[in-house]
């Protein structure tokens, strides 16, 4: 149920992390002034480690860690499958093994709790029917990392509802079923602190299953326009207008929301109630201490992995030798998608590629331009190699192997 998390890390000296071979720390540099940023950072499997320099307000260096535990469990690739208490504990054990991070030393600053469900209809259509959360309009948001989703932002938390299938299909994943995610993001720790939750250890002790009622409560607070239930009624056009709901006095809002819920419940499909049942069922499943078969049939076109284990079926770039399974099926070279993947999940590999395939003239350009130029230079290298082979071997000349299947013997 946990996805994004941000915490202050105590009990570990910054030097300990800097000396870890899995982390490659860098300062951000102002290209105009040459001034160093306020912190240096490193990435591993989608988690970002930051070491902040000492200041007057903070006399000692401090460390923060942020990112998705769910994506970490999937080697940084995605968060559209199921991720329950068993997997959370596996991630925590791995972080302790690799970086000596202990849950009791992680002071929570932000937290996302949610579930992925297979909704009763098309997710995109369902999201369009979600008009308001409490009295705030659910607005469409787009980010490269999370795709399109709707959210309502409140003082201490945000309600988010995602169409995970559409987002990850565009990234090259093969997903058969609809995947809808309902999630609460805690921006401030006031509500969690009242529950006795200050650290990651406190969160586990409290129990993720105890967040299910809160998740259901937030879903019930959504003003959901079920067009099937309202079709042909006098409220059909009125209730479908978000402006109508936003301009209602509070007492009128309560009356019409109850009326809308009554009309929705009278329809046999009753999507809002069915989604609530799916949220509860999935939350209960994820909080069992036993591993069960993932009910969402989801797979990657080819396995995404940054490990060095041999996988004969995986796709590799014909120039760098790196795994490009996260790219489109027809890809043969490391491209923008793969470069962004390595930037987020394995910064060390990304920096090695950057050093080799980015010329100095682009070193001070922004990140997007650098990725474009790296991909361009990889294509140029491939075309140059291809021309050389064609000059060496005349068309029709018998060969022991197909030259087009050759890949580097070692990555990069």
Buried (B, 14 or more C-beta within 10 A) or exposed (E): BBBBBBBBBBEBEBEEBBEBEBBBBEEEEEEEEEEEBEBBBBBBBBBBBBBBBEEEEEEEBBBBBBBBBBBBBBBBBBBBBBBBBBBBEBBBEBBEEBBEBBBEBBBBBBBBBBBBBBBBBBBEEBBBBBBBBEBBBBEEBEEEEBBBBBBBBBEEBBBBBBBBBBBBBEBBBEBEEBBBBBBBBBBEBEBBEEEEBBBBBBBBEBEBBEBBEBBBEBBEBBBBBBEBBBEEEEBEEEBBEBEBBBEBEEEEBEEBBEEBBEBBEEBEEBBBBBBBEBBBEBBEBBBEEEEEEEBBEBEBBBBBBBEEEEBEEBBBBBBBBBBBBBBEEEBBBBBBBBBBBBBBBBBBBBBBBBEBBBEEEBEEBEEEEBBBBBBBBBBEBBEEBEEEEEEEEEEEEEEEEEEEEEBEEEBB
